[in-house]
Amino acid sequence: MNRKATTGVAREIAVTVNGEPRTCGAGATAADLVVALGLVARPIAVEINREVVPRARLAGHRLEDGDRLEIVTLVGGG
């Protein structure tokens, strides 16, 4: 659900993260979402709309309304 200011500009966008609906501010980046989810210090892999996005590019990847993200945390072990 988009909330629009009187200018008609979206203030929030709707995205899907690991199958769950979520909203974030318009203009948010994938890195912003990683911070909001508390995953900054964890090893993760991020897929946006079926494309793997390297962690180094998350800050430059602006989220759009309707984006579908899969975020997987990596666990070491043997």
Steps between C-alpha positions, in 0.01 A plus 500: 500500500645837400447805710518811288574853606282779364748535214416146387849369580511164678634523857510123548539208267390139538756224451500128576786362711530122521132468409379751760355843411692796638500876449795734491553864421503612141860542395623222730786286377555129545772592752245703700278193517790281615564751781129508594496120519805499729712299256795737455753287689378167358622329184206515258406448138237730350287432195278775363245408235684173433840670455780456754627840611853503647525656846728771360213618275220501760550867594456601137195282434190712559193293582185540294137434581427131444860375525537142620804429717642178633759547774688194616734496798807284457608258770842340514560153627609161403 
